[in-house]
Amino acid sequence: MSRFRSVVAGVGSYLPKKVMTNDDMAKIVDTSDEWIRQRTGIRRRHIAADSETTASMGAEAARRALKAAGLEAGDIDLIVLATTTPDLTFPASATIIQSKIGMVRGFAFDVNAVCSGFLYALATADSFIVRGQARNALVIGSETFSRILDWSDRTTCVLFGDGAGAVVLRGEPGAPGMGERGVVHSHLRSDGRFCDLLYVDGGPSTTKTVGHLRMTGNQVFRHAITNISSAIARVLDDAALTVMDVDWFVPHQANQRILEGVSKRLGIPEERVISTVAEHGNTSAASIPLALDAAITDGRIKRGDLVLMEALGGGFAWGAALVRM
Ligand code: ACO
């Protein structure tokens, strides 16, 4: 039986200042604002400045989440960073963030589950807290996808952007029962048979380069709707809850059509779906905490609300999580 539960104590996010609109994109590749908006819902994305990295953006989101939680770096004993675009092949960018925020205790590491990375990081940090191996954890999603895009490939470069989001998890005594705040349940899946539908064509042990993102978009789209829907059904089932119990649906912000497809399939009312994809495009592991922060800041998500998160990305790796805020 678990002795602790992981309560969300604070959320923060960071988007680079530089904004690239769909019209800006149309100056680089053969596309249009109309095509991008109709197929994806994306209006603009943020692009990291030369001086910004995954760790610098992640550190800024972490500082904001700590402030919201009323905690300091010295109170944190674990950082789990979800990223596919680390500053360096090693050390883990989580340790760079650890140093940047002035945390000189505990431990920090990265997880790579691409767009579903935040859910993997959340489940990992939750396990450490539930077992009493960490008291307070920072779960961060931070990505600089602009650095791995092929800027001549219109089928991919229009979809992604840079950014970071962070959540402080605080260990509190007791299991997350009905009505109790905390991470209620999570469900993770992967299936490596589909790794050639969405991948980066480089890496240290193969090409010795970073590589560029490659994707068969329409096939990813189909798998996303089916797999995300089944992960949501599973996590609700495990928690003995239904869609009607969910106050807010905070999906990975990949594409408005995927959000709508999943919501329609599961009967999630449109007004309970948090969508920020128009503002920042697909920021991979950063997108869930970015959307969460936006909806907390504008007052929609309140303490005690039940939040359902989901994502699918390269691998494929996917999952869903239920969190009582
Ligand atoms: N501008 C204009 N035309 C374009 C562009 C563009 N940026 N990109 C592709 N096209 C063209 C294609 O060349 C094709 O032209 P053709 O018919 O003459 O051959 C046409 O548009 C249709 O292409 P499709 O790939 O079939 O378009 P689709 O409706 O599937 O939309 C999209 C493409 C938006 C990529 C969609 O498949 C998608 O969103 N897939 C999910 C991918 C995703 O979100 N991945 C992120 C990681 S995984 C995740 O986060 C869930």
Residues whose N, C-alpha, C, O or C-beta is under 5 A from the ligand:
A	BS01	ACO	D30 T31 S32 W35 R39 T40 C115 R154 T155 V158 G217 N218 V220 F221 A224 A254 N255 L312 G313
